[in-house]
Amino acid sequence: MMGFKGMSSGHPSTKGKETSSGEVSLEIHHIDVGQGDATLLLVRGADGGLTRSILIDAGRTGLQVIAYFEELKKRTGGFRKLDMVITSHYDSDHIGGFALLFGDEKYVQDDVIFYDLGRPANADTDYQNYENLVWLQEHRQRIPFGPILELSGITLTCLARNAAMAGSNAKRVWSFDAGGEVAPSQHIPPLDKNATSVALLLEFGSFRYFTAGDLCGFYEEGVVHFLHPYFLKDSSHVCAWKLGHHGANEASSQDVLRLMVPRLGVISCGADNVFGHPAPGTLLRLEELSKHEVCNYMATAKIVPETGMGFPIGQIPSGGHGSDGHGPIVISVTETQANAHMFSVRSKKSAEQVLQCGTRQPLSSSVKLEEHRVSGKRKQTEEGERAAKMRQEDRLKDILATLRSALATKLGDAPQVDLADLDVGAQLIRIAKRIYNQAAIDAREEWASNAFAKSALHGMMDKADVLKTLKKL
């Protein structure tokens, strides 16, 4: 049996049937879908029977999710048809599995609630395939801010979506890009799909769990800053969370870790993935955090030192606080644990372990958790550089198409420059500059202040290679 620093051993989970503890309990199943996300939330009543079943994302294919559901169904009281489904954002490794999963209605309740972000401005192929699902069209609604589940002392709250949070009243939203409250119609979501991710807080007694899809950087930090003091009322820290963006370096920053001070982190990633997840810097920050407050972390996949495309993946240090190759990872909380700052975690690799969470306060801003530069870092290969450029261009193509459309339809004009020989980044700059110049010339104040060019600009400002040039415009 494998153990972690700061964990006490419990008993292996019951495989044949679910037993009753005589009290309400909560389970968070991080399904192993490879490079993607799918999380199942189960609420049990005092008699041990399931009273709610909620799925957040479905991975890329849905095959692993269905296989996991079928495995749960073999246990007495192990599975309940889904009462609620939540789409965190529209990346294919989060929504691709819905087509297969909902091709058979045996996994969902007739009155299931399906929450997503609404229609995005840049409806790419991934989204169009998702939108065309007949089952989805009959059930979907945009996720509201605030509590979306309140049952038996368990609350699930939508903190943010589309880079906005609830405002001071129903007629206002807090826009991260605007830096303040605006009318909902004036908030323009960023074009970067990761930045639109839904942020959720799950509460049960003193237990707090945070998950936010692929939210990163400025947006993730913004949501976490709002956790204090608005949402963490009787507990000053997050007990467990799913690392943002599969453990990418731009997520789980030192500010995020200092404020949440989590006891456990779960990394959903694929073995030997081409994206370098989890990043070396992320794992180093987690180890630095444990010098102040212990934070164990677990990865669904086996973390290997090399990837097929030559990107560096973070390695768990010997004697560190992390472990990998777990497959599905399940966090469980009984009513007794929820009131005693405790919870349990188990996986196929590890028998159930009990974590003493205790009470924690946010770390001082003087505490530095920055990643350390490792000498002799592996140099990027030519193949890896080509792959990086391809991924960058894929992400920018939607923005480019939107800008060209904006120039043609909003300004009644088409680009007057030959763009064929320019790379995607250069095309973005040329067209964005043309839009803003034309808007200024025509004194179209409404267009310049609140129309599509602003949205396009926000989308590009999320791209490091374009940001510096845009600042010169």
C-alpha positions in Angstrom: 0.0 0.0 0.0 1.3 3.4 -0.9 1.2 6.3 1.4 1.9 10.0 1.3 3.6 12.4 3.6 1.1 13.7 6.1 -1.5 11.0 5.3 -2.7 8.3 7.6 -3.7 4.9 6.3 -7.3 3.8 6.1 -8.9 0.7 4.6 -9.2 -0.2 0.9 -12.4 0.9 -0.7 -15.3 -1.6 -0.9 -15.4 -3.0 -4.4 -18.5 -5.1 -4.4 -21.1 -2.7 -2.9 -21.4 0.7 -1.3 -22.0 0.6 2.4 -24.0 3.0 4.6 -22.2 5.1 7.3 -25.5 6.4 8.6 -24.7 9.9 7.5 -24.6 12.1 4.4 -21.4 11.8 2.3 -19.8 13.3 -0.8 -17.6 11.6 -3.5 -15.5 13.3 -6.1 -14.5 10.9 -8.9 -11.7 12.2 -11.1 -12.1 9.8 -14.1 -8.9 8.9 -15.9 -9.7 10.0 -19.5 -6.1 10.4 -20.6 -5.3 14.0 -21.7 -8.5 15.6 -20.8 -11.0 16.1 -18.0 -14.1 14.3 -16.6 -15.2 14.6 -12.9 -18.2 12.9 -11.4 -19.7 14.2 -8.1 -21.9 11.8 -6.1 -24.0 12.7 -3.0 -25.2 9.9 -0.7 -27.9 10.1 1.8 -27.7 8.8 5.3 -29.0 5.4 4.1 -26.1 5.1 1.7 -28.3 5.6 -1.4 -27.2 8.1 -4.1 -29.3 11.3 -4.1 -27.4 13.3 -6.7 -25.1 12.6 -9.6 -23.3 15.4 -11.4 -20.8 15.2 -14.3 -18.3 18.0 -15.1 -16.9 17.4 -18.7 -16.6 14.1 -20.6 -13.1 13.9 -21.9 -12.2 13.7 -25.6 -13.9 10.4 -26.6 -16.3 9.5 -23.9 -15.1 5.9 -23.9 -13.4 6.1 -20.6 -16.3 7.8 -19.0 -18.8 5.1 -20.1 -16.4 2.4 -19.0 -16.2 4.0 -15.6 -19.9 4.3 -15.3 -20.4 0.7 -16.2 -17.8 -0.3 -13.6 -19.8 1.7 -11.0 -23.0 0.1 -12.0 -21.6 -3.3 -11.0 -21.7 -2.2 -7.4 -24.9 -2.1 -5.4 -25.7 1.6 -5.2 -22.6 2.5 -7.1 -24.2 4.6 -9.9 -27.1 7.0 -10.4 -28.2 8.5 -13.7 -26.9 12.0 -14.1 -29.1 14.7 -12.6 -26.8 17.5 -13.8 -24.1 17.9 -16.4 -21.7 20.9 -16.6 -19.4 21.9 -19.5 -16.4 23.8 -18.2 -15.5 25.2 -21.6 -15.4 24.2 -25.3 -12.0 22.5 -25.8 -12.3 19.1 -27.4 -10.6 17.2 -24.6 -13.5 18.4 -22.3 -16.6 18.2 -24.6 -15.7 15.6 -27.3 -17.0 12.7 -25.1 -20.5 14.1 -24.9 -21.5 12.7 -28.4 -20.9 9.1 -27.3 -22.0 9.5 -23.7 -25.4 10.9 -24.6 -26.0 8.7 -27.6 -27.6 6.3 -25.0 -30.0 7.9 -22.5 -29.3 5.2 -19.9 -26.8 7.4 -18.3 -29.0 10.5 -17.8 -32.2 11.4 -15.9 -35.2 12.4 -18.1 -35.2 15.8 -16.3 -31.4 16.3 -16.4 -30.1 19.9 -16.1 -27.3 20.7 -18.6 -25.2 23.8 -17.9 -22.7 25.3 -20.3 -21.4 28.8 -21.3 -23.9 29.7 -24.0 -22.8 30.2 -27.6 -19.3 31.7 -28.0 -18.3 34.4 -30.4 -15.8 32.1 -32.1 -17.8 29.0 -32.8 -15.1 26.6 -34.1 -15.5 23.1 -35.3 -15.3 21.6 -31.8 -18.1 23.8 -30.6 -20.3 23.2 -33.8 -20.1 19.4 -33.3 -21.1 19.9 -29.7 -23.9 22.3 -30.5 -25.4 19.9 -33.1 -26.0 17.2 -30.5 -29.8 16.7 -30.6 -29.9 15.7 -26.9 -28.0 18.9 -26.0 -30.3 21.2 -27.8 -33.2 19.9 -25.7 -31.6 20.4 -22.3 -28.9 23.1 -22.4 -29.0 26.4 -20.5 -26.3 28.9 -19.6 -24.9 28.3 -16.1 -26.0 31.0 -13.7 -23.8 32.6 -11.1 -24.4 31.4 -7.5 -25.5 28.1 -6.0 -26.6 25.5 -8.6 -26.9 22.7 -6.0 -28.0 22.9 -2.3 -28.7 19.5 -0.8 -28.1 17.9 2.6 -25.6 20.5 3.6 -23.7 20.3 0.3 -23.5 23.4 -1.9 -22.1 23.7 -5.4 -21.6 27.3 -6.5 -20.7 28.8 -9.9 -18.1 31.5 -9.1 -17.3 32.5 -12.6 -17.9 31.9 -16.3 -16.8 33.6 -19.5 -14.3 35.6 -17.5 -17.0 37.3 -15.4 -18.5 36.9 -11.9 -21.7 38.0 -10.3 -22.1 41.8 -9.8 -23.7 43.7 -7.0 -27.1 43.0 -8.4 -28.8 41.0 -11.2 -28.3 43.8 -13.7 -24.5 43.9 -13.3 -21.6 41.5 -13.7 -18.0 41.8 -12.7 -15.9 41.7 -15.9 -12.2 40.7 -15.4 -11.2 42.3 -18.7 -13.1 45.5 -17.9 -11.7 45.5 -14.3 -15.1 46.3 -12.8 -18.9 46.0 -13.0 -20.6 46.4 -16.3 -24.0 45.5 -17.7 -24.1 41.9 -18.9 -24.6 43.1 -22.5 -21.4 45.1 -22.3 -19.2 42.2 -21.1 -17.3 40.6 -24.0 -15.9 37.2 -23.1 -12.3 36.6 -24.3 -11.7 34.5 -27.4 -9.3 32.3 -25.6 -11.4 29.3 -24.7 -9.4 28.4 -21.5 -10.1 31.9 -20.1 -13.9 31.3 -20.4 -13.8 28.2 -18.1 -16.5 27.8 -15.4 -15.0 28.1 -11.9 -16.9 26.0 -9.3 -16.7 25.8 -5.5 -18.0 22.7 -3.7 -18.7 23.0 0.0 -19.6 20.4 2.7 -19.2 21.5 6.3 -15.6 22.7 6.6 -14.6 20.9 3.3 -13.9 23.0 0.2 -13.1 21.7 -3.3 -12.3 24.0 -6.2 -12.3 23.2 -9.9 -12.1 25.5 -12.9 -11.5 23.6 -16.1 -8.5 25.1 -18.0 -8.6 28.5 -16.3 -5.1 30.0 -16.1 -3.1 33.0 -15.2 -4.9 36.4 -14.8 -8.3 34.8 -14.8 -7.6 32.0 -12.4 -5.8 34.4 -10.0 -8.8 36.8 -10.2 -11.3 34.1 -9.2 -9.1 32.8 -6.4 -8.6 36.4 -5.0 -12.4 36.7 -4.8 -12.6 33.5 -2.7 -11.3 35.7 0.2 -13.4 36.8 1.9 -16.6 36.4 -0.2 -16.9 32.7 -0.5 -14.8 31.0 2.2 -16.9 32.0 5.1 -16.3 29.5 7.9 -13.2 27.9 6.5 -10.3 30.0 5.3 -8.7 27.7 2.7 -9.5 25.3 -0.1 -9.0 21.7 1.1 -8.6 20.0 -2.3 -8.7 21.1 -6.0 -8.2 19.9 -9.5 -5.2 21.7 -10.9 -6.1 24.1 -13.7 -5.2 23.2 -17.3 -3.9 19.7 -16.4 -1.0 21.2 -14.4 0.2 23.6 -17.1 2.8 26.2 -16.0 0.5 29.1 -16.6 -2.0 27.8 -14.1 -1.6 27.2 -10.3 0.6 30.2 -9.9 2.2 31.1 -6.6 -0.6 33.6 -5.9 -3.2 30.9 -6.4 -1.4 28.5 -4.1 -0.7 31.1 -1.4 -4.4 32.0 -1.2 -5.9 28.5 -1.4 -3.3 26.7 0.7 -4.7 23.4 -0.5 -4.1 20.0 1.2 -4.5 17.9 -1.9 -4.2 18.6 -5.6 -5.3 16.3 -8.4 -3.7 16.4 -11.9 -5.8 15.0 -14.8 -3.4 14.4 -17.7 -2.3 11.8 -20.2 0.9 9.8 -20.1 3.6 11.0 -22.5 1.3 13.8 -23.6 2.6 16.3 -26.2 1.8 19.4 -24.1 4.3 19.0 -21.3 1.6 18.5 -18.6 2.2 18.7 -15.7 4.9 21.4 -16.2 8.2 21.3 -14.2 7.4 24.8 -12.8 4.0 23.7 -11.5 5.4 20.7 -9.6 8.2 22.8 -8.2 5.8 25.3 -6.8 3.8 22.6 -5.2 6.9 21.3 -3.5 7.8 24.8 -2.4 4.3 25.2 -0.9 4.8 22.0 1.2 7.7 23.7 2.9 5.1 25.9 4.5 1.9 23.9 4.5 1.9 20.2 3.3 0.2 19.7 -0.1 0.1 16.2 -1.5 -0.6 15.9 -5.3 -1.7 13.0 -7.4 -1.7 12.5 -11.1 -4.0 10.2 -13.0 -1.3 9.2 -15.5 2.2 8.0 -15.2 4.5 11.0 -15.5 7.4 10.2 -17.9 10.5 12.3 -18.4 10.2 12.4 -22.2 7.3 13.0 -24.5 6.8 12.1 -28.1 7.1 15.8 -29.2 10.1 16.6 -27.0 8.4 18.9 -24.5 9.7 18.7 -20.9 7.3 17.3 -18.3 7.8 18.0 -14.6 9.3 15.1 -12.6 8.1 14.3 -9.1 11.2 14.6 -6.9 12.3 11.6 -4.8 11.0 12.0 -1.3 8.6 14.7 -2.5 4.9 15.1 -1.9 3.5 13.8 -5.2 2.8 10.5 -6.9 1.6 9.5 -10.3 0.0 6.6 -12.3 -3.1 6.5 -10.1 -5.8 6.1 -12.7 -9.2 7.3 -11.3 -8.7 9.3 -8.1 -11.7 9.5 -5.7 -12.0 12.0 -2.9 -14.7 11.2 -0.3 -16.0 13.1 2.7 -18.4 11.9 5.3 -20.4 14.2 7.5 -18.2 13.5 10.4 -15.1 14.3 8.4 -16.6 17.4 7.0 -17.1 18.8 10.5 -13.5 17.8 11.6 -11.4 19.3 8.7 -10.7 15.8 7.3 -11.3 13.9 4.0 -10.2 10.7 2.4 -8.7 9.9 -1.0 -8.2 6.6 -2.8 -7.2 5.3 -6.3 -6.4 2.1 -8.1 -2.8 2.5 -7.0 -3.5 3.5 -3.4 -5.8 2.2 -0.7 -7.9 4.8 1.1 -5.9 7.4 3.0 -7.2 10.0 5.4 -5.9 13.5 5.2 -5.9 15.8 8.2 -6.7 19.1 6.7 -6.9 21.3 9.7 -7.4 25.1 9.6 -5.1 27.1 7.4 -4.6 30.8 6.7 -3.5 32.2 3.3 0.3 32.6 3.1 1.9 36.0 3.2 2.7 37.6 -0.1 6.3 37.6 1.1 6.3 33.8 0.7 7.9 33.0 -2.6 6.8 29.9 -4.5 8.4 30.8 -7.8 9.7 27.9 -9.9 13.5 27.3 -9.6 15.5 27.1 -12.8 17.0 23.7 -13.2 20.5 23.6 -14.6 20.9 21.6 -17.7 17.2 21.8 -18.8 16.5 19.7 -21.8 16.7 21.8 -25.0 13.6 21.8 -27.2 13.9 19.6 -30.2 13.3 20.8 -33.8 10.3 18.6 -33.9 9.0 20.0 -30.6 9.5 23.6 -31.9 7.5 22.8 -35.0 4.7 21.2 -32.9 4.7 24.3 -30.6 4.3 26.6 -33.6 1.5 24.4 -35.0 -0.4 24.5 -31.7 0.1 28.3 -31.5 -1.3 28.8 -35.0 -4.2 26.5 -34.3 -5.2 28.7 -31.3 -4.8 31.9 -33.3 -6.7 30.8 -36.4 -10.1 31.3 -34.8 -9.1 34.8 -33.8 -7.8 35.5 -37.3 -11.0 34.3 -38.9 -13.1 36.5 -36.6 -11.0 39.6 -37.2 -11.2 39.1 -41.0 -14.9 38.7 -40.7 -15.2 41.8 -38.5 -13.2 43.9 -41.0 -15.4 42.8 -43.8 -18.9 42.9 -42.2 -18.6 45.6 -39.5 -16.6 48.0 -41.6 -17.8 47.0 -45.0 -14.3 46.4 -46.2 -11.8 43.6 -46.9 -8.1 43.5 -46.1 -6.2 45.7 -48.5 -2.9 43.9 -47.8 -1.6 40.7 -49.2 -1.7 38.3 -46.2 -0.7 35.1 -48.0 2.9 35.2 -47.1 2.5 36.3 -43.5 2.3 34.0 -40.5 -0.8 33.9 -38.4 0.6 36.3 -35.8 1.6 38.9 -38.3 -1.9 38.6 -40.0 -3.5 39.3 -36.6 -1.5 42.4 -36.1 -2.2 43.8 -39.5 -5.9 43.3 -39.4 -6.3 44.4 -35.8 -4.4 47.6 -36.6 -6.6 48.2 -39.7 -9.8 47.7 -37.7 -8.7 50.2 -35.0 -7.4 52.8 -37.5 -10.6 52.6 -39.5 -12.7 52.9 -36.4 -10.8 55.9 -35.3 -11.0 57.5 -38.8 -14.8 57.0 -38.9 -15.2 58.1 -35.3 -17.3 55.0 -34.7 -17.3 55.3 -30.9 -19.7 52.5 -30.2 -17.7 50.2 -32.4 -14.4 51.2 -30.9 -15.6 50.9 -27.3 -17.8 47.9 -27.2 -18.0 46.0 -30.5 -16.1 43.0 -31.8 -12.7 44.6 -32.2 -12.5 44.8 -28.4 -13.3 41.2 -28.0 -10.7 40.3 -30.7 -8.1 42.4 -28.9 -8.8 40.7 -25.5 -8.4 37.3 -27.2 -5.1 38.2 -28.7 -3.8 39.8 -25.5 -3.9 36.3 -24.0 -1.2 35.2 -26.5 2.3 36.1 -25.4 3.8 36.3 -28.9 1.2 38.9 -29.9 0.9 41.0 -26.7 4.2 42.9 -27.1 3.3 44.0 -30.6 -0.3 45.0 -29.8 1.0 47.3 -27.0 2.7 49.3 -29.7 -0.5 49.9 -31.7 
